[in-house]
Amino acid sequence: MSDASSGDASSASRAIAIPAHSHCEICHKAIKQRDRFCGSAECEQKHQQNIAEKKKAMWKMIAIMMGLILVFTVLNRTDWLV
């Protein structure tokens, strides 16, 4: 058992140092640390599509919330009519 544990320790000391890097937000390739994307036009396009989809979803949620507020306000005001 001691041979196996000493073998693990020696392999750890021989590990290769990995330079500081980041990963592309879309394809996850290794890139320079300060970059967000790999530079591929496809990744840039997918990112722009993701932003557009998030904006649409946000506006839909705002519209739904405004509609609910309006409905509950009207329902609350008609309480005196009954």
N, C-alpha and C positions, 0 to 999 in steps of 0.2 A: 504494500500500500504506500509506503514512503517513496518508492520510485515514481509512482504515478503523480503524487503531489509535487515532487521536485521537478518533474517534467513539465507540469503546468506553469510553475514559477519561471522556468527558463524560457518557455515559449512566450510568456508575457513580456520578458525583458527584450525579446527580439521583435516586438511588434513594430510595424511601420507607422511612422507619424503621418497622420492625414492633415493636409494643410487646411486652414480655416476656409470654409465655404458655406454656401447656402444652397437651397434647392428651388428650382422653378416652381411657381405656385400652381402651374397647370400640369406639366408633364413630369415634374419632380426630378429632372436631371440636375446634376451637380453644376453649380455656376459660381461666379465670383460672389463674395460675401455681401456686398452692398447692392447687388442686382436683385430684382424681383422675378425676372423672366429670363429665359434662355436666349432670347433674341429671335426666336422663330416667329414668323408672321402668323402661323397657325395658333400659337399660344397667345399672342397679343389679341388676335381676333376672338378666341374663346373667352379671354378675360373681359373684353368689351361686351360680349354677349351676356356673360354672367352679371356684369354691372347693370345692363339694361333690364335683365330679368328681375334683379333685386329691386330696381326702381319701380318697375311695374307692380310687383308684389306689394311694395310699400304704399303706393298710391291706392291700390285696391283695398288694403287694410284701412287706410285713412277714410276712404269712401264708405266702407262698411261701418266703421265706428261712427262717422257722422250720421249715417242713416239710422243706426240704432239710437243715437242720442235724439234725433228728430222724432222717431217713433215713440220712444219712452216719454219725451216731452209732451207730445200730442196726447198720448194716453193719460198722462198725469193731469193735463189741463181739462180733459173731457170728463174728469171725475165729478165735477160739480154739476154736469148736465143730467146726471142720473138721479 
